[in-house]
Amino acid sequence: MAAIPSLPPDPALAEFLLQLEQGRGASLHTVRNYRQALVEFKARHPERSWLEMKPGDFKTYLYQLAREQKLGPSSVRLRFAALRTFYKHAVREGKLEANPTLGLTLPKLPRRLPVFLNRQQVVDLIEAPVKLWRKKEKNAKRLPPWPVLRDMAWLELFYSAGLRLSELVKLRHADLDLAQGTVRVLGKGRKERLCPIGGPAVSALRAYLDACPLESDTVFLSGRDRPLSGRTIQVALKRYLMFAGLDASVSPHKLRHSFATHLLDEGADLRSVQELLGHSQVTTTQIYTSVSVERLKRVYDKSHPRA
């Protein structure tokens, strides 16, 4: 998006953003993007209030974004997601009778299959922290230091529970039940779910927690006794991907894709995967079935004598 225009204080916008963050539990990233989209739209109509906008104003805005500015579908849809949510809130608060942004046909997103790692690639990635340490360490027979064990633990947990990056960095010790092999996750919209975690993840977490000399409510810590940031994890992941000979552009979210795809490949039902991922709509989860079908088609085309 363009730079945020400088506008006078907007109480209606401030109240909405506060409700979005505190009432709905939206991430700071979402709040920032919504604020920028809303301020950008309002800058086109500085003389009118939010409640004075008409459906035609949004139709014109859609045309300007798509035809004149030639923005892609994802950029256009992000802006209208912010507008629709803002006006949905206004209707819910009794400030408007109807949402003026509804009824518009937004550009469709191109259908892209999720990128994921195969099983061996996941193993190579998870083993990368300790292998990299052994390569650098002269006395590799001793136990790895706790930061190495920490990185193996969050890699294992990412894949074992299918977490989002924002969910991982917020994990507290109270959320873990290693005896039962579960983790309680606070997801989008402050929706809570209980995720099982596998034996390797439990073992990796125990090794890290036993070795970590720091004390905090947060599970994953930096060397400065602070919660590990999402950016730090992204940088570390890139380093481990490169060491393992994998695509360094793979993001933390791709481990979530791998988790879902591998479950469906092994026969897990769609509703269970939806619940494990914390998706509010099953249609969001269905994209992973397409990955499995595409893989089966490739196997069929390669193996069947009359393919």
N, C-alpha and C positions, 0 to 999 in steps of 0.2 A: 504494500500500500504506500501511497504518497505520505509525505510528512504531515503530521496532525496540524490542521490550521489553528491559529490562535483565536479563541472565541471567548466571549464573556462567560462567567460562571453559569452553569446550567443545572439548577436544582433537580429537575426531572431526570436528567441523565445520571446525576450523582446518586440519586435515590435508587434508580434501577440497577446501577453497577454494584452498589452496596448489597442489594438484595440478591443479585446474581452470585456474588462471592460468598456472602454469609448465609443466605437463605437456601440457595441451591447447591452450594459447595463447588462452584466452578473454579477451575484452576486459574492462577494468575495469568497464564498464557491466554486462556479464553477471554478473561476479563479485559486484558489489554487489547486483543484483537477486536472484540466487540466495541470497546470504547472508540478505537480508531475508526472503525467502520461507521459508527453512528455520528461521530463528530464530522467525518468527511461528508456524510449526507446532509447534515444540518447546515454545514457551511454553504451549501447551495441555496438555502432558504433562510437566511439570517433574520429576515423581517417577520417570519411566521413562527408560531409555536408548534410543538410536536402534535398537538391535538387538532390543529387546523389543516394538517396534511390530508389530501384526498387520494383515492386510488389512482387517479390519473398521474399524480406526481411520481408515484412509484413505477408506473408503467413507463413514463418518460425517462426516469433514472435507469431502469433496466435497459432501455434502448441505448442510452448514452454509454453505459458501461460496455455493453456487448458490441455495439456497432461503431460508435465513435472512438472510444478508448481501446476497443478490441481486446478487452480483458478475457482471459480464459474462463471456462465454466466454473472451476473451483474458486477463483477469485470473486466471480459474480455471486455464487451461491453463499460464500462466506459473508459478504456484505448483507445479503438478504436474510441470512440466518440471524444476524444481529438485529435487523429491523423487525423481523417477524417476532422474535423473542421479546423485544422491547414493547411492541404493541400488544402482544399477548399478555404481558404483565399489566399494561394500561387497562386492558379489558377486564382482567381479573380484579384489579383495584377499583373498578367501577368508574374509571375516567372516560371510557369510550364504550359504545354499545357493540361495535364490531371492529375487527382487525382490518385496517385498510390495505394491508400488504398481501392479503390472501387473494387467490384467484389468478395470480400471475403464473405463467408458464416459464419456469427457469430453464436455462440450458442444461442439458444432461451431461453428466460426467462420463468420460470415456471409461469403458469397462476394462479395468486392469486387475489381473490376478495378483494376489499377494505374493511377494518374494519370500522364500523361506530356505532354511538350510536343511540338508538331508541329515539322516541320523549320524553318519560318520563325521560329517562336518561339525555337528553339535558337539560330539565327543572331542574332536580336535580343538575346538574353541574352548571348551571347559577346562581341558588339560593345559591350555596355553600358559596361564599364569605361573604354574609351578615349573613347567619346562623352560620357560623364559628365565625364571630365577635360577634354575640349575645351570643354565648355559652361562650366566653371568657370574655365579657364585663359585669360588674355588673349592670350598668345602661343602659340596652339595649333599653330603650324607646327613647333615643335621636337618632338623625340621625347618620348613620355610617360616619366615617371619610372619607375624599376624596380618600385615597388609596383603600378602600373597594369599593367605588362607581366606581373608575377607573377600578378595576378588573372585576366588573360586566359589565361595558361598553365594555371592549374588548372581554369578553366572548360572549356577545350579538352580537357584530359586527362580530366576527369570524363566528358565525353560520348564522347570518342574511344575510351576503354578500358573504360567501364562500371564504374568503380571505386566501392568503398564509401568513405565519408568517412574511416573509420578507416584504410583502406589508403592513401589519398591523403596524409594528414598524416605517415605513417611512411616515405614514399618517400625513398630515399637516392640520391645521385648514381650509386653503383655499380649501382643497379637500372635505370638508363636506358641504352639503346643507341640514340642518335638516328641513328647511321649506318644501322642495320638497321631503325629504326622500331619498336622494341619496348620494353616495360617489364616488368620482373620484379616480381610482386606477391606479398606474403605475406598470404594471406587468413585466413579463419576456421580455427581448429584448426591454425594454422601450415602450412597447405597452400599450396604455391607454384605459381604459374601464370605463363605467359608471354603477355602480351597485345600484339597489334599496335596501333600508334597511327598515325593518318593524317597526311598531309602538313601540314595546318593546325596540328595539335597539335605536330608536330615543330618547325615554324617558330616557333610561339609560345613553346615551351620554350627554343629557342636564343636568341631575342630577350631573354627574361627572364634566362637564365643569363649572357649576355654583359653585360647591364646591371647585374646584382646586384653590389653592392660587398662583400657579406658572404661569409665563408667558413665552411662547415659541411658535415658529411656529409649533412645533411638537405636535401632539394631546396627546399621551400617555407618561407621564413623571414619572421619579423616584423621590424619596424624595430629591434628590440632584439637582433637576432642570435640569436633563439630560434626553434625550430620553430613554424610557424603552427598555432594550435590549431583544433580542430574548431568551437568556438564562434565564433571570429573569422570562419571561413569561412561559417558559417551567417548571421551578421549581415551580412557583405558580400553574400552571395547575395540576401538579402532586399532590400537596397538596390538591387542591380542589377535585380532583378525589377520593383521599383516603378518604376524609371527607364524600363525597357523597356515599361511598361504591361501587365505580366503579373501573374498571381496571386501575391501576395507570400507566400502560405502554402506554395508549392512548396518542398520540402526538397531537400537535396543528393541524397537517394536517388532523387528523381523524375528526375534526369538519368540515373541508372542504368536506370530504367524506360524512359526515352526511347531510350537506347542499344539495349536489347533489343528493344523494339517496332519500331523502325525497321529493325533487322537482319532480323527475321522478315518485315516488310512487303516487303522487297526479295528475299525468297526464301532467306535463310540457313536451314540445317537446324537442328532443335531441339538436337541433340547438340552442335553447334559452339557455339551460343549458351550452352548449359549450361557448356561448358568455359571459354568466355570470361568468364562471370559468376562462375565458381568455385563453382557449386552442386554439392553432393554428390549430390543426387537430381534426376532429370530432371523429376519431378512439380513441383518448385519452379519450374522454368523454364516449364512448360506454361501457367501463368497468362497469360503474354504472348501465347500463341497465341490465347487468348480475346479479347484486345484487338484483334488483327488481324481475327479473325472478326467481331467486333461492328462494326468499321469497315466491312468489306466488306458486311455486311448493310445498314448505313445507306446505302451507295452504291447497293446493289441496290434498296432500297425507294424511293430518290429517283429512280433513273434508268430502271428497267425498266418497260416499258409495262404489264406484267401482274403487277406485284409485289403 
